Amino acid sequence: MSEELHPHAPTLADFFHRRLGLADSDGELVRLLSDLLQAQAAGHVCLTLCRRHHPILRRFPELYRPAGRAPLVLEDGRLYFQRLWGYEQALAAGIRRLLSAAPLPLDRDRLERLSEAAALDDSQAAAVAGAARQRFAIITGGPGTGKTTTVLQLIALRLWQQPALQVALAAPTGKAAQRLAETLRGRSQALPVPEAVKAALPAEVKTLHRLLGARPDTARIRYHADHPLPYDLVVVDEASMVDLALMSKLVQALPPAGALVLLGDRDQLASVEAGSVLADLCDGAPDHTWRLRHAHRFQQRLAELAGAVNAGDFERVSALLGDDWLPLKGDDGLWRAVEDGYRGYWEAVAAGRPAAEIHAAFRRFQILCAHRRGPLGAEHLNDELERRWRRRGWIRGGAYYPGRALMILENAPDLDLFNGDIGICLGDGQVWFEDDRRLSPARLPAHQTVFAMTVHKSQGSEFDCVLLVLPTQPSEVLSRELVYTAFTRAKVAVRCWSPPEVLRHAIARTTRRSGGLRDKLLARGQRL
Ligand SMILES: Nc1ncnc2c1ncn2[C@@H]1O[C@H](COP(=O)(O)OP(=O)(O)OP(=O)(O)O)[C@@H](O)[C@H]1O
């Protein structure tokens, strides 16, 4: 916890002092609230209390009593703001309800026919057989371990058994939704099920916000406990990106007999907003979690590298990176690697290749940064690259020069563009997207240059080769999950530019977020 006070702590202390009529307020109260605000800003659901917090909490019981009406909640050594506690409580209650539901029927004959035709590996077959019987299931695993393949079998089986089943597919971002829709479209025809079952497979993947009927500029949503979703089975991909509030709203919106399946990689970075919901749910409901272990699309060395990062084994990571750990003498190693990485892309741009080919060339290489700002942050690297490439003559033209790669920063449903979509400016002055659509730059929603992007922004995307650039000093942002997320964006090769002590620091640091969800689920049989 930083020693510096959170800037809003004095105002909050003053507000509580007046609203609750506290006898007096002093530096200790400000310190406590600062710790709570800092915990929240760092993505924790609550503040895990330590010895110095207890005397101050004893002095100001009005902060958390009477329960339900006080602004804070004190529970099992954790201090929450009412709002986040409410989401956690409702999520835990909703999941407990799903966990205690009677098992669903399973047609073993159809299950076997599906599993054999798909040649599922053991962990996939166990996941389909197990999850098909549950009202709540998590299928987790690294990239390419076959989560989508597995869930497609699961949905097909459930539909085959119950043709009228209403199934919804969703993902936290528009880009992830699009990606899942494309993958399923390509694979569903090969399923060994009657045509009627194939026809009943959902064709659309919605964002979670759309699924829940979120309305712009209000926290109100169309579907909730009193007006549940019209689906029997909801499947959510990329669930590691879903925060506590959204997962809580989703679970509350399930109909009484509904089922929920989450897909995701529990080892990835947690959501931008509060909570590490997927990891907590995996730990809190281990009997409903199936972990896929065999990487089907991933190069063996990359799978080993991801495993070594997860195990916190710096020596092994270092050995596996070998020459791909770029020399740090001066910045030359970095700029040379970047130029090598993007050379093919610039050649395609200069040769005026079709947009689809230029996009394919762009996907071959990506710089990922830990930070957005700072000397080795994504913004600075993009500026520096543009300067260098102008000097080299690769970039010619104004702000929207041919070859400028852009990332869209907000959803624009009217243009069918989503946060995270990549467009490339070409010689005709238009910005071309991956599906061959083009728009004039003036029509684009907020966007930025994207030769370098943050690891956070890269979630849900994949590239042939990834170059991870870490800062020169250890920082709070660095973590094992960040390095794992960056390395697992690569399909073919990983390179890393980082001082040894910074990579070592990052891999050693796991960022477990504070929260009570896991304990609330594990204790379900005992006290709740
Ligand atoms: N049992 C299997 N045998 C052979 N290939 C498989 C098997 N399962 C999946 N695959 C293949 O491995 C690749 C990755 O599978 P899939 O897309 O289902 O993984 P995923 O975990 O959903 O990936 P992502 O990390 O992209 O979400 C696909 O090409 C798929 O056809």
PDBQT file of the ligand as one rigid body, heavy atoms in Angstrom, charges set to zero:
ROOT
HETATM    1  N1  LIG A 601      -8.715 -32.431 -29.364  1.00  0.00    +0.000 N 
HETATM    2  C1  LIG A 601      -8.173 -31.719 -30.353  1.00  0.00    +0.000 A 
HETATM    3  N2  LIG A 601      -7.379 -32.314 -31.260  1.00  0.00    +0.000 NA
HETATM    4  C2  LIG A 601      -6.807 -31.613 -32.261  1.00  0.00    +0.000 A 
HETATM    5  N3  LIG A 601      -6.977 -30.283 -32.455  1.00  0.00    +0.000 NA
HETATM    6  C3  LIG A 601      -7.758 -29.625 -31.575  1.00  0.00    +0.000 A 
HETATM    7  C4  LIG A 601      -8.395 -30.293 -30.479  1.00  0.00    +0.000 A 
HETATM    8  N4  LIG A 601      -9.087 -29.373 -29.784  1.00  0.00    +0.000 NA
HETATM    9  C5  LIG A 601      -8.908 -28.187 -30.397  1.00  0.00    +0.000 A 
HETATM   10  N5  LIG A 601      -8.115 -28.350 -31.484  1.00  0.00    +0.000 N 
HETATM   11  C6  LIG A 601      -7.665 -27.302 -32.411  1.00  0.00    +0.000 C 
HETATM   12  O1  LIG A 601      -6.825 -26.403 -31.702  1.00  0.00    +0.000 OA
HETATM   13  C7  LIG A 601      -7.059 -25.076 -32.092  1.00  0.00    +0.000 C 
HETATM   14  C8  LIG A 601      -7.474 -24.266 -30.875  1.00  0.00    +0.000 C 
HETATM   15  O2  LIG A 601      -8.723 -24.724 -30.403  1.00  0.00    +0.000 OA
HETATM   16  P1  LIG A 601      -9.777 -23.727 -29.758  1.00  0.00    +0.000 P 
HETATM   17  O3  LIG A 601      -9.998 -22.540 -30.633  1.00  0.00    +0.000 OA
HETATM   18  O4  LIG A 601     -10.974 -24.524 -29.387  1.00  0.00    +0.000 OA
HETATM   19  O5  LIG A 601      -8.980 -23.287 -28.462  1.00  0.00    +0.000 OA
HETATM   20  P2  LIG A 601      -9.262 -22.091 -27.468  1.00  0.00    +0.000 P 
HETATM   21  O6  LIG A 601      -8.767 -22.525 -26.147  1.00  0.00    +0.000 OA
HETATM   22  O7  LIG A 601     -10.705 -21.695 -27.535  1.00  0.00    +0.000 OA
HETATM   23  O8  LIG A 601      -8.378 -20.968 -28.115  1.00  0.00    +0.000 OA
HETATM   24  P3  LIG A 601      -8.287 -19.412 -27.723  1.00  0.00    +0.000 P 
HETATM   25  O9  LIG A 601      -7.188 -19.318 -26.787  1.00  0.00    +0.000 OA
HETATM   26  O10 LIG A 601      -8.012 -18.796 -29.047  1.00  0.00    +0.000 OA
HETATM   27  O11 LIG A 601      -9.614 -19.009 -27.160  1.00  0.00    +0.000 OA
HETATM   28  C9  LIG A 601      -8.125 -25.117 -33.176  1.00  0.00    +0.000 C 
HETATM   29  O12 LIG A 601      -7.499 -25.117 -34.422  1.00  0.00    +0.000 OA
HETATM   30  C10 LIG A 601      -8.818 -26.447 -32.923  1.00  0.00    +0.000 C 
HETATM   31  O13 LIG A 601      -9.376 -26.971 -34.113  1.00  0.00    +0.000 OA
ENDROOT
TORSDOF 0
